[in-house]
Amino acid sequence: MRYAAMLTTLSLALVLAAAPARADEEMRCIEECGAHAEEVYHACREDGLGEEACEERAEAAFRECKEALCEGGELSCPDRCELMANDLFQHCLAELGDEEECAARRARAIEECIADVCDPEPSCEDRCERRAAEAFEDCIAEGLGEDRCEQLAHEVFETCVAGECAEPEPSCEESCQQHAEDIFHACVEEGGEPDACEEQAIAAREACLAEECSEPGPSCRERCEVEGQHLFEHCLEDFGDEERCAARAEAAVRRCVATHCEDERPPRPSCEERCEDHAGHRFRRCLADVGDEEQCKALAREAFEECVGLHCEVPPRCEDRCERKAARVVERCIRRMPRTGMTEAECVAAGAEAHTECIEKRCVPPPPDTCAGRCEQRAAEVVAACLEEGVDPEECAARGRGALAACLEECGAAPDATCSEQCEADALDVHAEQLERRGDEARALKKAQGTFKRCVRRCERAERKAARGR
């Protein structure tokens, strides 16, 4: 949408938000209906009908308009959008004299006004509050008690906000845009004419861009990383656990990139991030079963450390082999760039993907999946399928959020352990038994990892069999 059209929508939102006094609104409404009746009259005369017949049509149109829009209490938000769009239509006619073009602008203005003002998308925090409320209701329905359910709901909300609501700081261009919008609003509020205010806002934006944005600013990913650092610092103040806070920050950055950085591919979840997700689920299950927050925090910390030890500590020789393999992938990809059209950044991303796959296949098994992790994967698949259909990216992102919310609702406040999480418990039992029997940490770790891999393969076979049965 052109900047002028955007400012028009802003002016609609501004007038709607201001909610003028009912008497003034009624008077304006009646004036709008009068203008509409006049248009009906002129159109009628142009069709060749007589003056009396056209007057009757105009009067009928006026009555219908007045009854529909100007009577019956407070005007609805869509009705107010229509009034503002009628203003825009008249202004456009006076300026352009092209009725068809002005009618199209009026229709667009109504649609955008209703979408932006009457049906605004809930904020990320609103979605997290709704998810926490649903978790509380499910918990109460399971008979766990109000205090325990409040703890669970609070944990759901905090985890949701920390993991999903990080937004990059505005870019220089976005800051200038906001500056221009502020000037436009202030000008209109002070009684300025919309056209003059628009010119003033555009001039302010251009000056801001020239003065402040001459040098390239940080990328979207870099701005997400700044937000991740802020989250890490706050987490460290609250919990004092550097490893887990780093994992939470990584998750926030990855989701920030996925949500806000259209031209950048989000990184895969790190091993530590996945272990933190697993530990968070253990914490919620503990809260539901025991209700002692401090005891559950200690259990979650232990689960995180055990998970990192079993899945994230890669033997150096194996790490070296995977690094060499990843370097070969990058080198081959760059060599083929003229034929494939890939960029160097995409080749580096392919190398990172190859490195992770090598680690998980050759060195250590990946951490157990969780209900929330599966939901995130399902949402990503929904977005990818939507984009392949050629749907607008914003619509695809909204579909992904809807799929994620629906899936997480199915998980519940304290999701049952997944099959691979049960494998994790079996593997840790083997580790403890081997360590007690032989006292050899390396051997005990290898046995535990083998147990986990075999168990996960059984889980995967069972899932495939269940899928065929459906």
Sequence and secondary structure as in RCSB ss.txt:
>XXXX:A:sequence
MRYAAMLTTLSLALVLAAAPARADEEMRCIEECGAHAEEVYHACREDGLGEEACEERAEAAFRECKEALCEGGEL
SCPDRCELMANDLFQHCLAELGDEEECAARRARAIEECIADVCDPEPSCEDRCERRAAEAFEDCIAEGLGEDRCE
QLAHEVFETCVAGECAEPEPSCEESCQQHAEDIFHACVEEGGEPDACEEQAIAAREACLAEECSEPGPSCRERCE
VEGQHLFEHCLEDFGDEERCAARAEAAVRRCVATHCEDERPPRPSCEERCEDHAGHRFRRCLADVGDEEQCKALA
REAFEECVGLHCEVPPRCEDRCERKAARVVERCIRRMPRTGMTEAECVAAGAEAHTECIEKRCVPPPPDTCAGRC
EQRAAEVVAACLEEGVDPEECAARGRGALAACLEECGAAPDATCSEQCEADALDVHAEQLERRGDEARALKKAQG
TFKRCVRRCERAERKAARGR
>XXXX:A:secstr
  HHHHHHHHHHHHHHHH   HHHHHHHHHHHHHHHHHHHHHHHHHTT  HHHHHHHHHHHHHHHIIIIISSSS 
 HHHHHHHHHHHHHHHHHHHH  HHHHHHHHHHHHHHHIIIIIS    HHHHHHHHHHHHHHHHHHTT  HHHHH
HHHHHHHHHHHHHH       HHHHHHHHHHHHHHHHHHTT  HHHHHHHHHHHHHHHHHHH SS    HHHHHH
HHHHHHHHHHHHHH  HHHHHHHHHHHHHHHHHHH TTS      HHHHHHHHHHHHHHHHHHHT  HHHHHHHH
HHHHHHHHHHHT   HHHHHHHHHHHHHHHHHHHHTHHHH   HHHHHHHHHHHHHHHIIIIIS      HHHHH
HHHHHHHHHHHHHTT  HHHHHHHHHHHHHHHHHHH SS    HHHHHHHHHHHHHHHHHHHH  HHHHHHHHHH
HHHHHHHHHHHHHHHHHHH 
